[in-house]
Amino acid sequence: MAQELVATFDGPLNSFSINLNLQNASSADIREVGISARTAKFPILFDTFGGFSGPATLVGVDGVDTEVVTARFANFSPDKSVQFAGIDPDFQGDVSSGVRVGDFTGSRLLVLFADGSTGFGEFEPTNDGKLRAVATK
């Protein structure tokens, strides 16, 4: 089994409802997941990272009010999925404009596995109107 994390922002791409699904499609626990919106079409700040749900334990979130946010986990085991719902992003320098799902295109994904290895991916639109990144070791 490949070491990878599949991250999906639910669509449609023009939606202002920002929800993130993370699926551990690896054979190892995941310790951290980071998203850098510095490389998005327009730099995005994470005002909040939304509500968390899933079988893993969310240990903490760092980077709110910055372009890079990191979520730390315990027990994010293989074949499990977690969700962040209601993420509230803002465009850097323009908090009055709404960020849509598609505006995260080009953002980067980083995953830290329990064995210390890392994986990287980039968010790209899918044929079904979502935004997806696969971080592979």
Short mmCIF file of the C-alpha atoms (twelve columns), coordinates in Angstrom:
data_MODEL
# 
_entry.id   MODEL 
# 
loop_
_atom_site.group_PDB 
_atom_site.id 
_atom_site.type_symbol 
_atom_site.label_atom_id 
_atom_site.label_alt_id 
_atom_site.label_comp_id 
_atom_site.label_asym_id 
_atom_site.label_seq_id 
_atom_site.Cartn_x 
_atom_site.Cartn_y 
_atom_site.Cartn_z 
_atom_site.pdbx_PDB_model_num 
ATOM 1   C CA . MET A 1   0.000   0.000  0.000   1 
ATOM 2   C CA . ALA A 2   1.369   3.422  -0.930  1 
ATOM 3   C CA . GLN A 3   1.928   5.965  1.806   1 
ATOM 4   C CA . GLU A 4   -0.522  8.710  0.918   1 
ATOM 5   C CA . LEU A 5   -3.083  11.139 2.213   1 
ATOM 6   C CA . VAL A 6   -6.012  12.133 -0.002  1 
ATOM 7   C CA . ALA A 7   -7.379  15.614 0.742   1 
ATOM 8   C CA . THR A 8   -10.549 16.925 -0.891  1 
ATOM 9   C CA . PHE A 9   -12.278 20.281 -0.669  1 
ATOM 10  C CA . ASP A 10  -15.929 19.483 -1.420  1 
ATOM 11  C CA . GLY A 11  -17.342 21.288 -4.440  1 
ATOM 12  C CA . PRO A 12  -18.641 22.851 -6.387  1 
ATOM 13  C CA . LEU A 13  -15.598 24.998 -7.154  1 
ATOM 14  C CA . ASN A 14  -17.670 28.209 -6.971  1 
ATOM 15  C CA . SER A 15  -19.006 27.372 -3.484  1 
ATOM 16  C CA . PHE A 16  -18.266 29.626 -0.503  1 
ATOM 17  C CA . SER A 17  -18.815 26.623 1.799   1 
ATOM 18  C CA . ILE A 18  -15.275 25.412 2.538   1 
ATOM 19  C CA . ASN A 19  -15.103 21.853 3.887   1 
ATOM 20  C CA . LEU A 20  -12.032 19.602 3.877   1 
ATOM 21  C CA . ASN A 21  -12.012 15.781 3.945   1 
ATOM 22  C CA . LEU A 22  -8.795  13.927 4.758   1 
ATOM 23  C CA . GLN A 23  -8.472  10.206 4.041   1 
ATOM 24  C CA . ASN A 24  -5.526  8.193  5.337   1 
ATOM 25  C CA . ALA A 25  -4.909  5.881  2.382   1 
ATOM 26  C CA . SER A 26  -1.624  4.589  3.775   1 
ATOM 27  C CA . SER A 27  -0.362  1.796  5.989   1 
ATOM 28  C CA . ALA A 28  0.831   4.194  8.730   1 
ATOM 29  C CA . ASP A 29  -0.693  6.629  11.200  1 
ATOM 30  C CA . ILE A 30  -0.697  10.302 10.254  1 
ATOM 31  C CA . ARG A 31  0.717   12.774 12.784  1 
ATOM 32  C CA . GLU A 32  0.357   16.139 10.988  1 
ATOM 33  C CA . VAL A 33  -1.306  17.631 7.932   1 
ATOM 34  C CA . GLY A 34  -0.385  21.064 6.640   1 
ATOM 35  C CA . ILE A 35  -1.889  23.245 3.926   1 
ATOM 36  C CA . SER A 36  -0.050  26.196 2.424   1 
ATOM 37  C CA . ALA A 37  -2.318  28.674 0.629   1 
ATOM 38  C CA . ARG A 38  0.687   30.837 -0.329  1 
ATOM 39  C CA . THR A 39  0.697   29.158 -3.729  1 
ATOM 40  C CA . ALA A 40  -3.044  29.485 -4.351  1 
ATOM 41  C CA . LYS A 41  -4.278  31.677 -7.228  1 
ATOM 42  C CA . PHE A 42  -4.388  34.541 -4.705  1 
ATOM 43  C CA . PRO A 43  -2.771  34.220 -1.252  1 
ATOM 44  C CA . ILE A 44  -5.342  33.060 1.307   1 
ATOM 45  C CA . LEU A 45  -5.312  33.413 5.097   1 
ATOM 46  C CA . PHE A 46  -7.017  30.858 7.319   1 
ATOM 47  C CA . ASP A 47  -9.256  32.924 9.615   1 
ATOM 48  C CA . THR A 48  -10.535 29.734 11.288  1 
ATOM 49  C CA . PHE A 49  -10.086 26.057 10.420  1 
ATOM 50  C CA . GLY A 50  -13.672 25.028 11.148  1 
ATOM 51  C CA . GLY A 51  -15.193 22.249 13.199  1 
ATOM 52  C CA . PHE A 52  -13.473 18.867 13.372  1 
ATOM 53  C CA . SER A 53  -15.091 15.425 13.204  1 
ATOM 54  C CA . GLY A 54  -13.830 11.891 12.708  1 
ATOM 55  C CA . PRO A 55  -12.328 8.924  14.511  1 
ATOM 56  C CA . ALA A 56  -8.864  10.478 15.034  1 
ATOM 57  C CA . THR A 57  -8.031  12.814 17.898  1 
ATOM 58  C CA . LEU A 58  -7.285  16.401 16.904  1 
ATOM 59  C CA . VAL A 59  -4.384  17.435 19.149  1 
ATOM 60  C CA . GLY A 60  -4.204  21.019 17.895  1 
ATOM 61  C CA . VAL A 61  -4.265  23.446 14.979  1 
ATOM 62  C CA . ASP A 62  -1.489  25.978 14.379  1 
ATOM 63  C CA . GLY A 63  -1.391  28.817 11.882  1 
ATOM 64  C CA . VAL A 64  -4.818  30.421 12.128  1 
ATOM 65  C CA . ASP A 65  -4.603  33.950 10.645  1 
ATOM 66  C CA . THR A 66  -1.687  32.879 8.440   1 
ATOM 67  C CA . GLU A 67  -1.288  31.379 4.950   1 
ATOM 68  C CA . VAL A 68  -0.106  28.032 6.344   1 
ATOM 69  C CA . VAL A 69  -2.145  25.927 8.757   1 
ATOM 70  C CA . THR A 70  -1.106  22.664 10.416  1 
ATOM 71  C CA . ALA A 71  -3.361  20.145 12.144  1 
ATOM 72  C CA . ARG A 72  -1.795  17.650 14.578  1 
ATOM 73  C CA . PHE A 73  -3.404  14.275 15.245  1 
ATOM 74  C CA . ALA A 74  -3.263  11.213 17.472  1 
ATOM 75  C CA . ASN A 75  -4.711  7.904  16.305  1 
ATOM 76  C CA . PHE A 76  -5.270  8.971  12.677  1 
ATOM 77  C CA . SER A 77  -4.865  5.388  11.555  1 
ATOM 78  C CA . PRO A 78  -4.899  3.780  8.089   1 
ATOM 79  C CA . ASP A 79  -8.195  3.695  6.190   1 
ATOM 80  C CA . LYS A 80  -9.741  6.379  8.427   1 
ATOM 81  C CA . SER A 81  -11.159 9.737  7.325   1 
ATOM 82  C CA . VAL A 82  -11.631 13.023 9.177   1 
ATOM 83  C CA . GLN A 83  -13.348 16.273 8.235   1 
ATOM 84  C CA . PHE A 84  -13.025 19.989 8.877   1 
ATOM 85  C CA . ALA A 85  -16.316 21.789 8.154   1 
ATOM 86  C CA . GLY A 86  -16.927 25.503 7.946   1 
ATOM 87  C CA . ILE A 87  -13.362 26.648 7.281   1 
ATOM 88  C CA . ASP A 88  -13.322 30.461 7.102   1 
ATOM 89  C CA . PRO A 89  -10.590 31.762 4.775   1 
ATOM 90  C CA . ASP A 90  -9.944  35.345 3.667   1 
ATOM 91  C CA . PHE A 91  -7.917  36.747 0.793   1 
ATOM 92  C CA . GLN A 92  -4.760  38.343 2.120   1 
ATOM 93  C CA . GLY A 93  -5.309  42.095 2.209   1 
ATOM 94  C CA . ASP A 94  -9.021  41.832 1.314   1 
ATOM 95  C CA . VAL A 95  -11.148 40.295 4.057   1 
ATOM 96  C CA . SER A 96  -14.358 41.604 2.478   1 
ATOM 97  C CA . SER A 97  -14.173 39.276 -0.552  1 
ATOM 98  C CA . GLY A 98  -15.377 35.714 -0.159  1 
ATOM 99  C CA . VAL A 99  -13.036 32.805 -0.855  1 
ATOM 100 C CA . ARG A 100 -14.475 29.962 -2.917  1 
ATOM 101 C CA . VAL A 101 -13.385 26.326 -3.075  1 
ATOM 102 C CA . GLY A 102 -11.718 26.844 -6.482  1 
ATOM 103 C CA . ASP A 103 -9.576  29.668 -5.090  1 
ATOM 104 C CA . PHE A 104 -7.501  27.018 -3.271  1 
ATOM 105 C CA . THR A 105 -6.250  25.684 -6.635  1 
ATOM 106 C CA . GLY A 106 -2.455  25.440 -6.462  1 
ATOM 107 C CA . SER A 107 -2.327  25.285 -2.660  1 
ATOM 108 C CA . ARG A 108 0.081   22.692 -1.332  1 
ATOM 109 C CA . LEU A 109 -0.535  19.761 0.995   1 
ATOM 110 C CA . LEU A 110 2.017   18.254 3.379   1 
ATOM 111 C CA . VAL A 111 1.636   15.131 5.508   1 
ATOM 112 C CA . LEU A 112 3.890   13.785 8.272   1 
ATOM 113 C CA . PHE A 113 3.544   10.046 8.875   1 
ATOM 114 C CA . ALA A 114 4.193   8.383  12.245  1 
ATOM 115 C CA . ASP A 115 7.432   6.846  10.913  1 
ATOM 116 C CA . GLY A 116 8.833   10.357 10.273  1 
ATOM 117 C CA . SER A 117 8.420   10.249 6.491   1 
ATOM 118 C CA . THR A 118 6.646   13.037 4.627   1 
ATOM 119 C CA . GLY A 119 4.473   13.388 1.553   1 
ATOM 120 C CA . PHE A 120 3.561   16.357 -0.634  1 
ATOM 121 C CA . GLY A 121 0.765   17.185 -3.070  1 
ATOM 122 C CA . GLU A 122 -0.956  20.092 -4.806  1 
ATOM 123 C CA . PHE A 123 -4.673  20.871 -4.976  1 
ATOM 124 C CA . GLU A 124 -6.132  20.560 -8.478  1 
ATOM 125 C CA . PRO A 125 -9.726  20.552 -9.785  1 
ATOM 126 C CA . THR A 126 -11.335 17.168 -10.448 1 
ATOM 127 C CA . ASN A 127 -13.831 16.220 -13.153 1 
ATOM 128 C CA . ASP A 128 -16.614 16.058 -10.536 1 
ATOM 129 C CA . GLY A 129 -16.182 19.704 -9.452  1 
ATOM 130 C CA . LYS A 130 -14.083 19.233 -6.320  1 
ATOM 131 C CA . LEU A 131 -10.538 20.217 -5.441  1 
ATOM 132 C CA . ARG A 132 -8.210  17.332 -4.604  1 
ATOM 133 C CA . ALA A 133 -4.595  16.751 -3.578  1 
ATOM 134 C CA . VAL A 134 -2.787  13.476 -2.968  1 
ATOM 135 C CA . ALA A 135 0.279   13.710 -0.740  1 
ATOM 136 C CA . THR A 136 2.458   10.727 -1.554  1 
ATOM 137 C CA . LYS A 137 5.636   9.668  0.231   1 
# 
